[in-house]
Each structure stands twice: as C-alpha cells, then as structure tokens.
C-alpha cells in the first residue's frame, strides 16, 4: 500500500531542500492520534531563514520554539545544542530542528517572517544560552542582567520532576548530575 502524506507538498519540498539528503533528516510520521507531522533537521543554521520564508509564504503559523542541549546524544561533540521550531498549517504540524555546532552556534532570527518569534528567541537566549543571530530585541525577559545566560540549562526539567515526584527517579537525576549517589 502506498503511503499518503498529508500537508502542503510544495512546502514540504521547500523545507526538505534545506536539509541534508541523508536518511532520517526528513520524516513524515503520524502522531498517536493519526495526525500528520513533518520533521526536518537542518544542519546548516543559515538555511533556517530559507525555511522560514517558505513557511510564511505558505501561510504557516509559528507555534513555539524550544532551545535545548544535546549533551546526552552520541554526536553532542559535533552538535552540542539544537533548536526546534514548530509550525502549523491547515491542521498539519511542521517541525524544523536546527543543529548548532561550535562553528555555527547561532541560528538566524526568523522575526522578519514571524513577529511572535521575538519572545521565543529571547527566551532561548536567556534560559538556554543559545544566541540568535541578528535578534532585533536582545533584551532579557525574566532574569536580571547579572545572571549568566543559559543558567537554567542545568536545572531539572519540570517534566522530569513531575514524573519522578513520587519515586527515587528525581533524586537519582539530581545526584547523578552532581556525580553523587543516594
């Protein structure tokens, strides 16, 4: 049976052109409820601007941006950080992940196409320490200026805390990150 991919195929092709041609960098899975999702991995951060232009031209909506450390991944030496950009168009989710290297540690701003990216980009700079190239409003959102950028990268994520609240998981996570044991 032939797989049917839902969504704007012109847009899918435009974003896929920004990704390496190797397997795994472009995927089209269904979520647990059968909703189509598209996942793209860009390894050349400046190409994010090209993807953002295509998404805007198609009428997509930026939902969220998340910056994250990849320190637990086998290739973290090459790609220590990443950023995930989540868009929606006609009920289909388009996820664009950008891998950030030591040579190219900054994704470009996408505020020229998505004004609401301003908050997300500033939050990523402040809380994770991923700086955004040409971010038009680099002022802090929450933390005082004397607090180091990315300081919360070492904090225990709320999801881990909630999942481990009634077990030893939380303490093992906290102590393990500090080199101790319980």
MODELLER restraints for C-alpha pairs under 7 A, 6 or more apart:
rsr = mdl.restraints
at = mdl.atoms
rsr.add(forms.Gaussian(group=physical.xy_distance, feature=features.Distance(at['CA:6:A'], at['CA:36:A']), mean=6.18, stdev=0.5))
rsr.add(forms.Gaussian(group=physical.xy_distance, feature=features.Distance(at['CA:7:A'], at['CA:92:A']), mean=6.05, stdev=0.5))
rsr.add(forms.Gaussian(group=physical.xy_distance, feature=features.Distance(at['CA:11:A'], at['CA:54:A']), mean=6.43, stdev=0.5))
rsr.add(forms.Gaussian(group=physical.xy_distance, feature=features.Distance(at['CA:11:A'], at['CA:55:A']), mean=6.77, stdev=0.5))
rsr.add(forms.Gaussian(group=physical.xy_distance, feature=features.Distance(at['CA:11:A'], at['CA:58:A']), mean=6.87, stdev=0.5))
rsr.add(forms.Gaussian(group=physical.xy_distance, feature=features.Distance(at['CA:14:A'], at['CA:51:A']), mean=6.92, stdev=0.5))
rsr.add(forms.Gaussian(group=physical.xy_distance, feature=features.Distance(at['CA:14:A'], at['CA:54:A']), mean=6.54, stdev=0.5))
rsr.add(forms.Gaussian(group=physical.xy_distance, feature=features.Distance(at['CA:15:A'], at['CA:51:A']), mean=5.11, stdev=0.5))
rsr.add(forms.Gaussian(group=physical.xy_distance, feature=features.Distance(at['CA:16:A'], at['CA:26:A']), mean=6.47, stdev=0.5))
rsr.add(forms.Gaussian(group=physical.xy_distance, feature=features.Distance(at['CA:16:A'], at['CA:40:A']), mean=6.62, stdev=0.5))
rsr.add(forms.Gaussian(group=physical.xy_distance, feature=features.Distance(at['CA:18:A'], at['CA:42:A']), mean=6.22, stdev=0.5))
rsr.add(forms.Gaussian(group=physical.xy_distance, feature=features.Distance(at['CA:18:A'], at['CA:47:A']), mean=5.78, stdev=0.5))
rsr.add(forms.Gaussian(group=physical.xy_distance, feature=features.Distance(at['CA:18:A'], at['CA:51:A']), mean=6.82, stdev=0.5))
rsr.add(forms.Gaussian(group=physical.xy_distance, feature=features.Distance(at['CA:19:A'], at['CA:25:A']), mean=6.41, stdev=0.5))
rsr.add(forms.Gaussian(group=physical.xy_distance, feature=features.Distance(at['CA:19:A'], at['CA:40:A']), mean=6.78, stdev=0.5))
rsr.add(forms.Gaussian(group=physical.xy_distance, feature=features.Distance(at['CA:19:A'], at['CA:41:A']), mean=5.88, stdev=0.5))
rsr.add(forms.Gaussian(group=physical.xy_distance, feature=features.Distance(at['CA:19:A'], at['CA:42:A']), mean=4.74, stdev=0.5))
rsr.add(forms.Gaussian(group=physical.xy_distance, feature=features.Distance(at['CA:19:A'], at['CA:43:A']), mean=6.80, stdev=0.5))
rsr.add(forms.Gaussian(group=physical.xy_distance, feature=features.Distance(at['CA:25:A'], at['CA:40:A']), mean=5.66, stdev=0.5))
rsr.add(forms.Gaussian(group=physical.xy_distance, feature=features.Distance(at['CA:25:A'], at['CA:41:A']), mean=4.93, stdev=0.5))
rsr.add(forms.Gaussian(group=physical.xy_distance, feature=features.Distance(at['CA:26:A'], at['CA:39:A']), mean=5.67, stdev=0.5))
rsr.add(forms.Gaussian(group=physical.xy_distance, feature=features.Distance(at['CA:26:A'], at['CA:40:A']), mean=4.63, stdev=0.5))
rsr.add(forms.Gaussian(group=physical.xy_distance, feature=features.Distance(at['CA:26:A'], at['CA:41:A']), mean=6.54, stdev=0.5))
rsr.add(forms.Gaussian(group=physical.xy_distance, feature=features.Distance(at['CA:27:A'], at['CA:38:A']), mean=5.86, stdev=0.5))
rsr.add(forms.Gaussian(group=physical.xy_distance, feature=features.Distance(at['CA:27:A'], at['CA:39:A']), mean=5.08, stdev=0.5))
rsr.add(forms.Gaussian(group=physical.xy_distance, feature=features.Distance(at['CA:27:A'], at['CA:40:A']), mean=6.61, stdev=0.5))
rsr.add(forms.Gaussian(group=physical.xy_distance, feature=features.Distance(at['CA:28:A'], at['CA:37:A']), mean=5.68, stdev=0.5))
rsr.add(forms.Gaussian(group=physical.xy_distance, feature=features.Distance(at['CA:28:A'], at['CA:38:A']), mean=4.51, stdev=0.5))
rsr.add(forms.Gaussian(group=physical.xy_distance, feature=features.Distance(at['CA:28:A'], at['CA:39:A']), mean=6.25, stdev=0.5))
rsr.add(forms.Gaussian(group=physical.xy_distance, feature=features.Distance(at['CA:29:A'], at['CA:36:A']), mean=6.28, stdev=0.5))
rsr.add(forms.Gaussian(group=physical.xy_distance, feature=features.Distance(at['CA:29:A'], at['CA:37:A']), mean=5.64, stdev=0.5))
rsr.add(forms.Gaussian(group=physical.xy_distance, feature=features.Distance(at['CA:29:A'], at['CA:38:A']), mean=6.64, stdev=0.5))
rsr.add(forms.Gaussian(group=physical.xy_distance, feature=features.Distance(at['CA:30:A'], at['CA:36:A']), mean=4.59, stdev=0.5))
rsr.add(forms.Gaussian(group=physical.xy_distance, feature=features.Distance(at['CA:30:A'], at['CA:37:A']), mean=5.78, stdev=0.5))
rsr.add(forms.Gaussian(group=physical.xy_distance, feature=features.Distance(at['CA:31:A'], at['CA:37:A']), mean=6.92, stdev=0.5))
rsr.add(forms.Gaussian(group=physical.xy_distance, feature=features.Distance(at['CA:36:A'], at['CA:92:A']), mean=5.76, stdev=0.5))
rsr.add(forms.Gaussian(group=physical.xy_distance, feature=features.Distance(at['CA:36:A'], at['CA:93:A']), mean=6.89, stdev=0.5))
rsr.add(forms.Gaussian(group=physical.xy_distance, feature=features.Distance(at['CA:37:A'], at['CA:92:A']), mean=6.03, stdev=0.5))
rsr.add(forms.Gaussian(group=physical.xy_distance, feature=features.Distance(at['CA:37:A'], at['CA:93:A']), mean=4.88, stdev=0.5))
rsr.add(forms.Gaussian(group=physical.xy_distance, feature=features.Distance(at['CA:37:A'], at['CA:94:A']), mean=6.00, stdev=0.5))
rsr.add(forms.Gaussian(group=physical.xy_distance, feature=features.Distance(at['CA:38:A'], at['CA:93:A']), mean=6.27, stdev=0.5))
rsr.add(forms.Gaussian(group=physical.xy_distance, feature=features.Distance(at['CA:38:A'], at['CA:94:A']), mean=4.80, stdev=0.5))
rsr.add(forms.Gaussian(group=physical.xy_distance, feature=features.Distance(at['CA:38:A'], at['CA:95:A']), mean=5.90, stdev=0.5))
rsr.add(forms.Gaussian(group=physical.xy_distance, feature=features.Distance(at['CA:39:A'], at['CA:94:A']), mean=6.26, stdev=0.5))
rsr.add(forms.Gaussian(group=physical.xy_distance, feature=features.Distance(at['CA:39:A'], at['CA:95:A']), mean=4.79, stdev=0.5))
rsr.add(forms.Gaussian(group=physical.xy_distance, feature=features.Distance(at['CA:39:A'], at['CA:96:A']), mean=5.99, stdev=0.5))
rsr.add(forms.Gaussian(group=physical.xy_distance, feature=features.Distance(at['CA:40:A'], at['CA:95:A']), mean=6.18, stdev=0.5))
rsr.add(forms.Gaussian(group=physical.xy_distance, feature=features.Distance(at['CA:40:A'], at['CA:96:A']), mean=4.80, stdev=0.5))
rsr.add(forms.Gaussian(group=physical.xy_distance, feature=features.Distance(at['CA:40:A'], at['CA:97:A']), mean=6.03, stdev=0.5))
rsr.add(forms.Gaussian(group=physical.xy_distance, feature=features.Distance(at['CA:41:A'], at['CA:96:A']), mean=5.96, stdev=0.5))
rsr.add(forms.Gaussian(group=physical.xy_distance, feature=features.Distance(at['CA:41:A'], at['CA:97:A']), mean=4.72, stdev=0.5))
rsr.add(forms.Gaussian(group=physical.xy_distance, feature=features.Distance(at['CA:41:A'], at['CA:98:A']), mean=5.80, stdev=0.5))
rsr.add(forms.Gaussian(group=physical.xy_distance, feature=features.Distance(at['CA:42:A'], at['CA:97:A']), mean=6.09, stdev=0.5))
rsr.add(forms.Gaussian(group=physical.xy_distance, feature=features.Distance(at['CA:42:A'], at['CA:98:A']), mean=4.76, stdev=0.5))
rsr.add(forms.Gaussian(group=physical.xy_distance, feature=features.Distance(at['CA:42:A'], at['CA:99:A']), mean=6.30, stdev=0.5))
rsr.add(forms.Gaussian(group=physical.xy_distance, feature=features.Distance(at['CA:43:A'], at['CA:98:A']), mean=5.97, stdev=0.5))
rsr.add(forms.Gaussian(group=physical.xy_distance, feature=features.Distance(at['CA:43:A'], at['CA:99:A']), mean=5.12, stdev=0.5))
rsr.add(forms.Gaussian(group=physical.xy_distance, feature=features.Distance(at['CA:45:A'], at['CA:98:A']), mean=6.11, stdev=0.5))
rsr.add(forms.Gaussian(group=physical.xy_distance, feature=features.Distance(at['CA:45:A'], at['CA:100:A']), mean=6.84, stdev=0.5))
rsr.add(forms.Gaussian(group=physical.xy_distance, feature=features.Distance(at['CA:45:A'], at['CA:104:A']), mean=6.87, stdev=0.5))
rsr.add(forms.Gaussian(group=physical.xy_distance, feature=features.Distance(at['CA:45:A'], at['CA:107:A']), mean=5.11, stdev=0.5))
rsr.add(forms.Gaussian(group=physical.xy_distance, feature=features.Distance(at['CA:45:A'], at['CA:108:A']), mean=6.91, stdev=0.5))
rsr.add(forms.Gaussian(group=physical.xy_distance, feature=features.Distance(at['CA:46:A'], at['CA:107:A']), mean=6.52, stdev=0.5))
rsr.add(forms.Gaussian(group=physical.xy_distance, feature=features.Distance(at['CA:46:A'], at['CA:108:A']), mean=6.03, stdev=0.5))
rsr.add(forms.Gaussian(group=physical.xy_distance, feature=features.Distance(at['CA:48:A'], at['CA:108:A']), mean=6.87, stdev=0.5))
rsr.add(forms.Gaussian(group=physical.xy_distance, feature=features.Distance(at['CA:49:A'], at['CA:108:A']), mean=6.59, stdev=0.5))
rsr.add(forms.Gaussian(group=physical.xy_distance, feature=features.Distance(at['CA:49:A'], at['CA:110:A']), mean=6.26, stdev=0.5))
rsr.add(forms.Gaussian(group=physical.xy_distance, feature=features.Distance(at['CA:52:A'], at['CA:110:A']), mean=6.41, stdev=0.5))
rsr.add(forms.Gaussian(group=physical.xy_distance, feature=features.Distance(at['CA:52:A'], at['CA:113:A']), mean=6.67, stdev=0.5))
rsr.add(forms.Gaussian(group=physical.xy_distance, feature=features.Distance(at['CA:53:A'], at['CA:113:A']), mean=6.45, stdev=0.5))
rsr.add(forms.Gaussian(group=physical.xy_distance, feature=features.Distance(at['CA:56:A'], at['CA:113:A']), mean=6.07, stdev=0.5))
rsr.add(forms.Gaussian(group=physical.xy_distance, feature=features.Distance(at['CA:59:A'], at['CA:89:A']), mean=6.82, stdev=0.5))
rsr.add(forms.Gaussian(group=physical.xy_distance, feature=features.Distance(at['CA:60:A'], at['CA:87:A']), mean=6.20, stdev=0.5))
rsr.add(forms.Gaussian(group=physical.xy_distance, feature=features.Distance(at['CA:60:A'], at['CA:88:A']), mean=5.54, stdev=0.5))
rsr.add(forms.Gaussian(group=physical.xy_distance, feature=features.Distance(at['CA:60:A'], at['CA:89:A']), mean=4.65, stdev=0.5))
rsr.add(forms.Gaussian(group=physical.xy_distance, feature=features.Distance(at['CA:61:A'], at['CA:87:A']), mean=5.38, stdev=0.5))
rsr.add(forms.Gaussian(group=physical.xy_distance, feature=features.Distance(at['CA:61:A'], at['CA:88:A']), mean=5.26, stdev=0.5))
rsr.add(forms.Gaussian(group=physical.xy_distance, feature=features.Distance(at['CA:61:A'], at['CA:89:A']), mean=6.41, stdev=0.5))
rsr.add(forms.Gaussian(group=physical.xy_distance, feature=features.Distance(at['CA:62:A'], at['CA:86:A']), mean=6.15, stdev=0.5))
rsr.add(forms.Gaussian(group=physical.xy_distance, feature=features.Distance(at['CA:62:A'], at['CA:87:A']), mean=4.48, stdev=0.5))
rsr.add(forms.Gaussian(group=physical.xy_distance, feature=features.Distance(at['CA:62:A'], at['CA:88:A']), mean=6.65, stdev=0.5))
rsr.add(forms.Gaussian(group=physical.xy_distance, feature=features.Distance(at['CA:62:A'], at['CA:114:A']), mean=6.75, stdev=0.5))
rsr.add(forms.Gaussian(group=physical.xy_distance, feature=features.Distance(at['CA:63:A'], at['CA:86:A']), mean=5.50, stdev=0.5))
rsr.add(forms.Gaussian(group=physical.xy_distance, feature=features.Distance(at['CA:63:A'], at['CA:87:A']), mean=5.32, stdev=0.5))
rsr.add(forms.Gaussian(group=physical.xy_distance, feature=features.Distance(at['CA:63:A'], at['CA:88:A']), mean=6.85, stdev=0.5))
rsr.add(forms.Gaussian(group=physical.xy_distance, feature=features.Distance(at['CA:64:A'], at['CA:85:A']), mean=6.06, stdev=0.5))
rsr.add(forms.Gaussian(group=physical.xy_distance, feature=features.Distance(at['CA:64:A'], at['CA:86:A']), mean=5.29, stdev=0.5))
rsr.add(forms.Gaussian(group=physical.xy_distance, feature=features.Distance(at['CA:64:A'], at['CA:120:A']), mean=6.90, stdev=0.5))
rsr.add(forms.Gaussian(group=physical.xy_distance, feature=features.Distance(at['CA:65:A'], at['CA:83:A']), mean=6.91, stdev=0.5))
rsr.add(forms.Gaussian(group=physical.xy_distance, feature=features.Distance(at['CA:65:A'], at['CA:84:A']), mean=5.55, stdev=0.5))
rsr.add(forms.Gaussian(group=physical.xy_distance, feature=features.Distance(at['CA:65:A'], at['CA:85:A']), mean=4.50, stdev=0.5))
rsr.add(forms.Gaussian(group=physical.xy_distance, feature=features.Distance(at['CA:65:A'], at['CA:86:A']), mean=6.24, stdev=0.5))
rsr.add(forms.Gaussian(group=physical.xy_distance, feature=features.Distance(at['CA:65:A'], at['CA:120:A']), mean=5.65, stdev=0.5))
rsr.add(forms.Gaussian(group=physical.xy_distance, feature=features.Distance(at['CA:66:A'], at['CA:83:A']), mean=5.51, stdev=0.5))
rsr.add(forms.Gaussian(group=physical.xy_distance, feature=features.Distance(at['CA:66:A'], at['CA:84:A']), mean=5.13, stdev=0.5))
rsr.add(forms.Gaussian(group=physical.xy_distance, feature=features.Distance(at['CA:66:A'], at['CA:85:A']), mean=6.64, stdev=0.5))
rsr.add(forms.Gaussian(group=physical.xy_distance, feature=features.Distance(at['CA:66:A'], at['CA:124:A']), mean=6.80, stdev=0.5))
rsr.add(forms.Gaussian(group=physical.xy_distance, feature=features.Distance(at['CA:67:A'], at['CA:82:A']), mean=5.88, stdev=0.5))
rsr.add(forms.Gaussian(group=physical.xy_distance, feature=features.Distance(at['CA:67:A'], at['CA:83:A']), mean=4.22, stdev=0.5))
rsr.add(forms.Gaussian(group=physical.xy_distance, feature=features.Distance(at['CA:67:A'], at['CA:84:A']), mean=6.39, stdev=0.5))
rsr.add(forms.Gaussian(group=physical.xy_distance, feature=features.Distance(at['CA:67:A'], at['CA:124:A']), mean=5.43, stdev=0.5))
rsr.add(forms.Gaussian(group=physical.xy_distance, feature=features.Distance(at['CA:67:A'], at['CA:128:A']), mean=6.35, stdev=0.5))
rsr.add(forms.Gaussian(group=physical.xy_distance, feature=features.Distance(at['CA:67:A'], at['CA:130:A']), mean=6.91, stdev=0.5))
rsr.add(forms.Gaussian(group=physical.xy_distance, feature=features.Distance(at['CA:68:A'], at['CA:81:A']), mean=5.85, stdev=0.5))
rsr.add(forms.Gaussian(group=physical.xy_distance, feature=features.Distance(at['CA:68:A'], at['CA:82:A']), mean=5.44, stdev=0.5))
rsr.add(forms.Gaussian(group=physical.xy_distance, feature=features.Distance(at['CA:68:A'], at['CA:83:A']), mean=6.09, stdev=0.5))
rsr.add(forms.Gaussian(group=physical.xy_distance, feature=features.Distance(at['CA:68:A'], at['CA:128:A']), mean=6.63, stdev=0.5))
rsr.add(forms.Gaussian(group=physical.xy_distance, feature=features.Distance(at['CA:69:A'], at['CA:80:A']), mean=6.19, stdev=0.5))
rsr.add(forms.Gaussian(group=physical.xy_distance, feature=features.Distance(at['CA:69:A'], at['CA:81:A']), mean=4.55, stdev=0.5))
rsr.add(forms.Gaussian(group=physical.xy_distance, feature=features.Distance(at['CA:69:A'], at['CA:82:A']), mean=6.37, stdev=0.5))
rsr.add(forms.Gaussian(group=physical.xy_distance, feature=features.Distance(at['CA:70:A'], at['CA:76:A']), mean=5.56, stdev=0.5))
rsr.add(forms.Gaussian(group=physical.xy_distance, feature=features.Distance(at['CA:70:A'], at['CA:80:A']), mean=5.15, stdev=0.5))
rsr.add(forms.Gaussian(group=physical.xy_distance, feature=features.Distance(at['CA:70:A'], at['CA:81:A']), mean=5.15, stdev=0.5))
rsr.add(forms.Gaussian(group=physical.xy_distance, feature=features.Distance(at['CA:70:A'], at['CA:82:A']), mean=6.69, stdev=0.5))
rsr.add(forms.Gaussian(group=physical.xy_distance, feature=features.Distance(at['CA:71:A'], at['CA:80:A']), mean=5.98, stdev=0.5))
rsr.add(forms.Gaussian(group=physical.xy_distance, feature=features.Distance(at['CA:78:A'], at['CA:101:A']), mean=5.86, stdev=0.5))
rsr.add(forms.Gaussian(group=physical.xy_distance, feature=features.Distance(at['CA:79:A'], at['CA:99:A']), mean=5.88, stdev=0.5))
rsr.add(forms.Gaussian(group=physical.xy_distance, feature=features.Distance(at['CA:79:A'], at['CA:100:A']), mean=5.41, stdev=0.5))
rsr.add(forms.Gaussian(group=physical.xy_distance, feature=features.Distance(at['CA:79:A'], at['CA:101:A']), mean=4.62, stdev=0.5))
rsr.add(forms.Gaussian(group=physical.xy_distance, feature=features.Distance(at['CA:80:A'], at['CA:100:A']), mean=6.58, stdev=0.5))
rsr.add(forms.Gaussian(group=physical.xy_distance, feature=features.Distance(at['CA:80:A'], at['CA:101:A']), mean=6.22, stdev=0.5))
rsr.add(forms.Gaussian(group=physical.xy_distance, feature=features.Distance(at['CA:81:A'], at['CA:99:A']), mean=6.31, stdev=0.5))
rsr.add(forms.Gaussian(group=physical.xy_distance, feature=features.Distance(at['CA:81:A'], at['CA:100:A']), mean=5.20, stdev=0.5))
rsr.add(forms.Gaussian(group=physical.xy_distance, feature=features.Distance(at['CA:82:A'], at['CA:97:A']), mean=6.88, stdev=0.5))
rsr.add(forms.Gaussian(group=physical.xy_distance, feature=features.Distance(at['CA:82:A'], at['CA:98:A']), mean=5.52, stdev=0.5))
rsr.add(forms.Gaussian(group=physical.xy_distance, feature=features.Distance(at['CA:82:A'], at['CA:99:A']), mean=4.50, stdev=0.5))
rsr.add(forms.Gaussian(group=physical.xy_distance, feature=features.Distance(at['CA:82:A'], at['CA:100:A']), mean=5.34, stdev=0.5))
rsr.add(forms.Gaussian(group=physical.xy_distance, feature=features.Distance(at['CA:83:A'], at['CA:97:A']), mean=5.62, stdev=0.5))
rsr.add(forms.Gaussian(group=physical.xy_distance, feature=features.Distance(at['CA:83:A'], at['CA:98:A']), mean=5.23, stdev=0.5))
rsr.add(forms.Gaussian(group=physical.xy_distance, feature=features.Distance(at['CA:83:A'], at['CA:99:A']), mean=6.71, stdev=0.5))
rsr.add(forms.Gaussian(group=physical.xy_distance, feature=features.Distance(at['CA:84:A'], at['CA:95:A']), mean=6.79, stdev=0.5))
rsr.add(forms.Gaussian(group=physical.xy_distance, feature=features.Distance(at['CA:84:A'], at['CA:96:A']), mean=5.71, stdev=0.5))
rsr.add(forms.Gaussian(group=physical.xy_distance, feature=features.Distance(at['CA:84:A'], at['CA:97:A']), mean=4.25, stdev=0.5))
rsr.add(forms.Gaussian(group=physical.xy_distance, feature=features.Distance(at['CA:84:A'], at['CA:98:A']), mean=6.34, stdev=0.5))
rsr.add(forms.Gaussian(group=physical.xy_distance, feature=features.Distance(at['CA:85:A'], at['CA:95:A']), mean=5.69, stdev=0.5))
rsr.add(forms.Gaussian(group=physical.xy_distance, feature=features.Distance(at['CA:85:A'], at['CA:96:A']), mean=5.04, stdev=0.5))
rsr.add(forms.Gaussian(group=physical.xy_distance, feature=features.Distance(at['CA:85:A'], at['CA:97:A']), mean=6.13, stdev=0.5))
rsr.add(forms.Gaussian(group=physical.xy_distance, feature=features.Distance(at['CA:86:A'], at['CA:93:A']), mean=6.95, stdev=0.5))
rsr.add(forms.Gaussian(group=physical.xy_distance, feature=features.Distance(at['CA:86:A'], at['CA:94:A']), mean=5.97, stdev=0.5))
rsr.add(forms.Gaussian(group=physical.xy_distance, feature=features.Distance(at['CA:86:A'], at['CA:95:A']), mean=4.58, stdev=0.5))
rsr.add(forms.Gaussian(group=physical.xy_distance, feature=features.Distance(at['CA:86:A'], at['CA:96:A']), mean=6.43, stdev=0.5))
rsr.add(forms.Gaussian(group=physical.xy_distance, feature=features.Distance(at['CA:87:A'], at['CA:93:A']), mean=5.70, stdev=0.5))
rsr.add(forms.Gaussian(group=physical.xy_distance, feature=features.Distance(at['CA:87:A'], at['CA:94:A']), mean=5.04, stdev=0.5))
rsr.add(forms.Gaussian(group=physical.xy_distance, feature=features.Distance(at['CA:87:A'], at['CA:95:A']), mean=6.22, stdev=0.5))
rsr.add(forms.Gaussian(group=physical.xy_distance, feature=features.Distance(at['CA:88:A'], at['CA:94:A']), mean=6.02, stdev=0.5))
rsr.add(forms.Gaussian(group=physical.xy_distance, feature=features.Distance(at['CA:100:A'], at['CA:106:A']), mean=6.67, stdev=0.5))
rsr.add(forms.Gaussian(group=physical.xy_distance, feature=features.Distance(at['CA:106:A'], at['CA:130:A']), mean=6.60, stdev=0.5))
rsr.add(forms.Gaussian(group=physical.xy_distance, feature=features.Distance(at['CA:106:A'], at['CA:131:A']), mean=5.45, stdev=0.5))
rsr.add(forms.Gaussian(group=physical.xy_distance, feature=features.Distance(at['CA:106:A'], at['CA:132:A']), mean=5.13, stdev=0.5))
rsr.add(forms.Gaussian(group=physical.xy_distance, feature=features.Distance(at['CA:106:A'], at['CA:133:A']), mean=5.63, stdev=0.5))
rsr.add(forms.Gaussian(group=physical.xy_distance, feature=features.Distance(at['CA:107:A'], at['CA:132:A']), mean=5.33, stdev=0.5))
rsr.add(forms.Gaussian(group=physical.xy_distance, feature=features.Distance(at['CA:107:A'], at['CA:133:A']), mean=5.98, stdev=0.5))
rsr.add(forms.Gaussian(group=physical.xy_distance, feature=features.Distance(at['CA:108:A'], at['CA:132:A']), mean=5.61, stdev=0.5))
rsr.add(forms.Gaussian(group=physical.xy_distance, feature=features.Distance(at['CA:108:A'], at['CA:133:A']), mean=4.57, stdev=0.5))
rsr.add(forms.Gaussian(group=physical.xy_distance, feature=features.Distance(at['CA:108:A'], at['CA:134:A']), mean=6.49, stdev=0.5))
rsr.add(forms.Gaussian(group=physical.xy_distance, feature=features.Distance(at['CA:109:A'], at['CA:132:A']), mean=5.81, stdev=0.5))
rsr.add(forms.Gaussian(group=physical.xy_distance, feature=features.Distance(at['CA:109:A'], at['CA:133:A']), mean=5.81, stdev=0.5))
rsr.add(forms.Gaussian(group=physical.xy_distance, feature=features.Distance(at['CA:109:A'], at['CA:134:A']), mean=5.90, stdev=0.5))
rsr.add(forms.Gaussian(group=physical.xy_distance, feature=features.Distance(at['CA:109:A'], at['CA:135:A']), mean=5.33, stdev=0.5))
rsr.add(forms.Gaussian(group=physical.xy_distance, feature=features.Distance(at['CA:110:A'], at['CA:117:A']), mean=6.42, stdev=0.5))
rsr.add(forms.Gaussian(group=physical.xy_distance, feature=features.Distance(at['CA:111:A'], at['CA:117:A']), mean=5.41, stdev=0.5))
rsr.add(forms.Gaussian(group=physical.xy_distance, feature=features.Distance(at['CA:111:A'], at['CA:118:A']), mean=5.98, stdev=0.5))
rsr.add(forms.Gaussian(group=physical.xy_distance, feature=features.Distance(at['CA:121:A'], at['CA:132:A']), mean=6.61, stdev=0.5))
rsr.add(forms.Gaussian(group=physical.xy_distance, feature=features.Distance(at['CA:122:A'], at['CA:138:A']), mean=6.16, stdev=0.5))
rsr.add(forms.Gaussian(group=physical.xy_distance, feature=features.Distance(at['CA:122:A'], at['CA:140:A']), mean=6.68, stdev=0.5))
rsr.add(forms.Gaussian(group=physical.xy_distance, feature=features.Distance(at['CA:122:A'], at['CA:141:A']), mean=6.95, stdev=0.5))
rsr.add(forms.Gaussian(group=physical.xy_distance, feature=features.Distance(at['CA:123:A'], at['CA:141:A']), mean=6.73, stdev=0.5))
rsr.add(forms.Gaussian(group=physical.xy_distance, feature=features.Distance(at['CA:124:A'], at['CA:130:A']), mean=5.90, stdev=0.5))
rsr.add(forms.Gaussian(group=physical.xy_distance, feature=features.Distance(at['CA:125:A'], at['CA:131:A']), mean=4.91, stdev=0.5))
rsr.add(forms.Gaussian(group=physical.xy_distance, feature=features.Distance(at['CA:125:A'], at['CA:132:A']), mean=6.87, stdev=0.5))
rsr.add(forms.Gaussian(group=physical.xy_distance, feature=features.Distance(at['CA:125:A'], at['CA:149:A']), mean=6.70, stdev=0.5))
rsr.add(forms.Gaussian(group=physical.xy_distance, feature=features.Distance(at['CA:126:A'], at['CA:140:A']), mean=6.41, stdev=0.5))
rsr.add(forms.Gaussian(group=physical.xy_distance, feature=features.Distance(at['CA:126:A'], at['CA:149:A']), mean=4.93, stdev=0.5))
rsr.add(forms.Gaussian(group=physical.xy_distance, feature=features.Distance(at['CA:126:A'], at['CA:150:A']), mean=5.88, stdev=0.5))
rsr.add(forms.Gaussian(group=physical.xy_distance, feature=features.Distance(at['CA:127:A'], at['CA:149:A']), mean=6.11, stdev=0.5))
rsr.add(forms.Gaussian(group=physical.xy_distance, feature=features.Distance(at['CA:127:A'], at['CA:150:A']), mean=4.63, stdev=0.5))
rsr.add(forms.Gaussian(group=physical.xy_distance, feature=features.Distance(at['CA:127:A'], at['CA:151:A']), mean=6.34, stdev=0.5))
rsr.add(forms.Gaussian(group=physical.xy_distance, feature=features.Distance(at['CA:127:A'], at['CA:152:A']), mean=5.50, stdev=0.5))
rsr.add(forms.Gaussian(group=physical.xy_distance, feature=features.Distance(at['CA:127:A'], at['CA:153:A']), mean=6.80, stdev=0.5))
rsr.add(forms.Gaussian(group=physical.xy_distance, feature=features.Distance(at['CA:128:A'], at['CA:149:A']), mean=6.74, stdev=0.5))
rsr.add(forms.Gaussian(group=physical.xy_distance, feature=features.Distance(at['CA:128:A'], at['CA:150:A']), mean=3.86, stdev=0.5))
rsr.add(forms.Gaussian(group=physical.xy_distance, feature=features.Distance(at['CA:128:A'], at['CA:151:A']), mean=6.92, stdev=0.5))
rsr.add(forms.Gaussian(group=physical.xy_distance, feature=features.Distance(at['CA:128:A'], at['CA:152:A']), mean=6.39, stdev=0.5))
rsr.add(forms.Gaussian(group=physical.xy_distance, feature=features.Distance(at['CA:128:A'], at['CA:153:A']), mean=5.31, stdev=0.5))
rsr.add(forms.Gaussian(group=physical.xy_distance, feature=features.Distance(at['CA:129:A'], at['CA:149:A']), mean=4.83, stdev=0.5))
rsr.add(forms.Gaussian(group=physical.xy_distance, feature=features.Distance(at['CA:129:A'], at['CA:150:A']), mean=3.76, stdev=0.5))
rsr.add(forms.Gaussian(group=physical.xy_distance, feature=features.Distance(at['CA:160:A'], at['CA:170:A']), mean=6.87, stdev=0.5))
rsr.add(forms.Gaussian(group=physical.xy_distance, feature=features.Distance(at['CA:161:A'], at['CA:170:A']), mean=5.89, stdev=0.5))
rsr.add(forms.Gaussian(group=physical.xy_distance, feature=features.Distance(at['CA:164:A'], at['CA:170:A']), mean=4.59, stdev=0.5))
rsr.add(forms.Gaussian(group=physical.xy_distance, feature=features.Distance(at['CA:172:A'], at['CA:181:A']), mean=6.93, stdev=0.5))
rsr.add(forms.Gaussian(group=physical.xy_distance, feature=features.Distance(at['CA:172:A'], at['CA:182:A']), mean=6.93, stdev=0.5))
rsr.add(forms.Gaussian(group=physical.xy_distance, feature=features.Distance(at['CA:175:A'], at['CA:181:A']), mean=5.64, stdev=0.5))
